[in-house]
Amino acid sequence: MRHVFKTSYTQDLTIWRHRGDLFWYGLLVLILLLLPRLLGTFYIGELGAVFIFAIGGVGLMLLTGYTGLVNLGHAAFLGIGAYTNAILLTAGWPYIVTLPASGLLAAIAGVAIGIPTLRMSGLYLAIATLAFGQIVATVLEKWDAVTHGFDGFAVPTPTILGVEIQGATGVYYAALVVLIFVLWVSVNILRTPLGRAMVAIRDSEISAQSMGVNLKLYKTIAFAISAGITGLAGGLFAQYVNFLAPDSFDILLSIQFLTIVFVGGVGSLHGAIFGALFVRLLPQAIALVRDDLPGNLGHLPGLEPSLFGLFLVLCILFEPEGIYGRWIKIKLWFQTAPVRRRTGFRRQKSYARSERV
């Protein structure tokens, strides 16, 4: 087991705990850069989708996992970013401008929903965000002059420095670069007073307010950051699907993002990555075993969303720390051999928010 002994304040300012982290993450990035030369188009396309959903999952993680604000209309921000990118590309804008514009417009929408819901929390906030998602879906359906309604919207192929961003490989590399940028920004946000205020709001709004945290300001900022990051994912999502339709951004997609957060691990950026892998690879696993399931079980309607809901409930009940929490426990179990004790891995009692105050 590695023990980090801090001898200077600069060690608290660095992103990496030690050089081992820098080595392993650097090796991971190198492998990801070389994967398109080793895997087929299908697998590269699926990994590109995993990166896109991971970006959206990081956005929701900052809002739900670190600030404690539930959002059931998260897919609306993805739709805003996707349509913004497609419309601006059609108008002839360069991709290096349209992608940030997707995040900016989604962030503005996040402020628009964040301000009216400042006094809400829990179930009421979830209902309000669900209503916002339905409003955005209706606008995408009815605003035919801009979104083309149910006829759909073809997404042009963007270019950067004369290189077309198309196909599975192009989307893969674009999504990978944006994911690394979003993770870097998120890690630095969480190390600032803004990030500490967000965590304080999640743990106890009363305690945070008594410490001088402006709840209205920081909740609005959290909504804006979450929506802006998801807008970037939406711009990439438009390139991934190549054709937009308003029914792609429904409540089921929002539930998938919530699944990313809770199954991956609440309050962990690593959990957003693990959750995105789970959400994107589960449908492929279902497709592989569908024909081998007994009876007509594999062909039942609604099998995929039912499994998403089942895994979400089981995770909340039996593994509230998610996949990443389980990974940490497994790693600690091996690191503490042979002096581990069973009591060290016993699940601790959790307290309600009112009891923590």
N, C-alpha and C positions, 0 to 999 in steps of 0.2 A: 504494500500500500504506500502511495506517495504522500508525504506530509510536506506542505508548503509553509515554510517559516518566513514571515515577512519582517524585513529589516529596514524598510524605508517606505515613505508615503507614496512614492512613485509606483510601488507594486499594487496599490489600490486603484491606480489610475489606468493601468494597462488592461486590455481586453482579455489577454491570455493569462491563465493562472500560472503556467510555467511553460517552458520550451516544448514540453511534450505535447501540449495542446496545439501549439503552432505547427509542429511537425505533422501530427495526424490530420488536422484540418487541411493543411497544405497538400498532403498526400491525397486526401479525399477530393479536393478540387482538381488536382492533376488527373485523377482517374475519371472524373466526370467530363473533363475536357477531351479525353481520349476515347470515351465510350462510343461516340458515333462511328469510329473506325472499326469497332469490334462487334456492334450489334446491328440488327436489321432495322428497317424503317419503322416497322410496327412498334418495336420495343422503344425506339428513340421517341416516337410520337407519344407513347404512353408516359415516358419519363418527362417529356415536355409538359404534358398535362399535370403530372404530379407537381412539377415546379410551379405552375400557374396556381394550382389549388393551394400549394404551400404558401405562396405570397398572400392570397386571400385569407388563409388560415392565420398567418402572422398578424394581419390587420385585425381580425376578430379576436385573436389572442390578447392583443394590447387592450382591447375594449372590455372583453368579458373576463379573460384570465387574469389581467393585471389591474383593471379598474373596477371589475365586478358589475358591469352593466350588460344585461342580456339584450341581444339584438336578433329578432326573428325576421328582419327584413334585409339581412346582409346581402342577399343576392341582388337587391335593387342597386347597390353601389357598383356591383360587378356589371350590371346591365348599363348603367350610366357611363361607366368607363368604356365599355365595348362599343356602344353606339357613338360616343364622342370620337373615339379613334377612327371608326369607320367613316363617319360623316366628314371629318376633317381631311382624311386621306382622299376621299372622293372630291373634295374641294381643291385638291392639289397641294395641301400643306405637306411639308417634309415629316418623315416619321420621327425624327429627333425632336420635333415640336409636338406632334399629335399625341405621343405617348405620355409625356409630362402633362399635357393639357387634359388628358383623360383622368389622371390622378387629381389635378387641380379642381376640375368641375365636380368630381365625386366628393372632394373635401368640402367644397362649398355646400353641396347637398347634405353632407354630414353635419355641418354647422346649422343648416336649416332644420334638421330633425333634432339636433342636440339642444338647441335653445328652448323649444316648446316643451321638452320632456325633462327639464332640469329638476322639477319637483317630484318626478316619478321614480319608482324603483320596483324591482321584483316583477311580479305578474303584470302590473299596470304598464311598466316600461316595455315589457315583452309584447303586450297587446298594441301599444302605440307604434312600435317599430314594425309589427306585422301589418298594421294599417298603412304605414308609410310604404312598405314593400308592395302592397296591393295598389296603392295610388300610382307608383312608378310603373308598375306593370300595365295599368290601364292607359297611362299616357303613351307608353310604347306601342300599345295596340291601336289607339285611336288617332294618334298624330300622324296620319298617313303622309302628309306633305314632307315630313322630315324622316320618319322611321320606316315608311312604306307599309306599316301595319303588319298584317298576317301574310302579306305577299313576300316579306323577307327583304333583307338588305345584303347585297353582295359586298364583300370586303375587298378593296383593292390590295394589290401586293405592294408593300412598302419597300423602299430602298434606303440604304445608308452608305454614303460615299460610293454610289454606283453599284453596290452589291444588293441584290434582291433578297429580302427576308421571306423566304417561302419554303414550303415543304417541312417535313418533320425536323430535319437538321437545323434549318434556319430558326424555327420556333424554339427548338431545344436550347440553342445557344443564347438567343435573346432572353428567354425565360430564366436561364441560369444566371446571366449577368444581372438581371433585375432582382432575382432572389438574393444573390450575394449582397447587392447594394441595400436591399430592404432589411436584411438581417443585420448588416453593419449599422444602419441608421437606428434600428430598434434597440440593439444592444447599447448604443450610446445614449439613446433617450432614457432607457431604464437606469442608467448610471447618473443621470442629472437630477436636480430637485424636482423636475416635472415627473420623472418616473417614480421617484419616491412618494410624491404626492398622490399619484395614481394608485400605488399599492396601499397607501394609507386610507384612501377612500374605499378601496375594496375591503380592507379589514374592518374598518369602523368609520362611518361617516361622522358620527358624533365626536369621536376622538380626533379625527383629522381636522374637523372644524375648530375644535378647542385648541389645536396646535397652530391655528392661523391659516389653514389651507382653504382657499376660495373654492368652494364646491362647484359653483356655477361655471367659473372660468375653466377649471381643470376637467370637468366633465365635458364641456363643449370642445376643448382641445382634444380630448381623447376620442370623441366622435369624429372630429375632423381628421386626425391622424389615421384612425382606423379606416375611414371611408376613402381617404386619399391613397393609402396602400392598396386597398381593394380595387380602386379605380385603375391603378397600374396593372393589376391582374386582369381586369376587364379588357384593357387595351390589348394585352397579349392573348386573351381568350378569343377576341375577335379574329386574330390572325390564326389561331388554332383551328377554329371551326370554319372559317372562310365565308360563312353565310349566317347572318343573324336573324332570329325570329323571337318575338316577344315572349312566347311561351317557354323559352329556354331559361328564363330567370324567375322561376316560380318558388313557392314555399318549400318544395322538395330540395331545391338547391341550397336554400338557407339552412335547412335541417342538416344537409351534408356538411356545411361549414361548422355548424354547432357540433356535429359528430367529430370533426377534425379536432376541435378544441378539447372536448371532454374525453374522447377515446385516446387522443394523443397524449394529453396530460395538461390539466389546467395550470396556468401560471408558468409555462415553460416554452421558450422558443423552439427547443428541440421537439417538444410535443407537437407543435404545428407541422413539423416535417414528418414525424411518425404518423400523425393523423392523416395527412395528405396521402401518404403511401397506402394507408388502410382504405381510405375512401375510394381512391382510384383503382386499386388492385382488387378490391372485393368483387366488383362486377365482372372482372375478367376471370376470377376464380369461380364465380357462379356459372359463367358461360362454359367453363371447362368441365364442370361436374353436373351440369343441368340434365344431360341425357342419361346419366348414371344413377340419378336419384330414384328411389322406389315410387312406383305408381305414376301419377301425374303431378307429383310434388314440384318437379323442376319446371313445369309449364303453368303453374298457378299464377294468375295475375297479381301484381303487387308483391312478388317474392322479394325483390331487391329492397324496396323501402321498408318492408317488414323486417328484413334482416338488419338493416341499418338501425331501426328502432330497437330491436332486440339487443344488439351489441351495445347500444347506447345505455339502455337500462341496466344490463348486466355490469357494464363498466362502472356506472355510478354506484351500484350496490356493492360490488365486490372488489373493485380496483379503482377508487376515486382518483388516484394519482395517474391513471392512464398507462399507456404503453411505456412512456419514458420513465414513469415511476417504477414500473416493474423492472425495466432494464437497469435502473440504478440499484434496486434491491438485489438483482442477480449478480451484478458486478461486485457489490459490497460483500455478497455471500462468498464469492471466490477470493476476494482480497483478504478477508478476515480469517481464512483457513490457516492453521487448524485450531485457532483459539476462539472461533465464533460461539455464541451462545444463543439458544432459541429465544430467550426473552428479548434479545436485541432486535429481533425481526417481528415482534408482536405489534399488531396494528393498534395505534393509539386512539383514544377517544376523541371524537370531533365535537365541537361546541357550536351551538347556534350563534348567530350574530348578536342577539340580545344578551347572551351569556358572556360573550367576549367583552362587551362594554363594561 
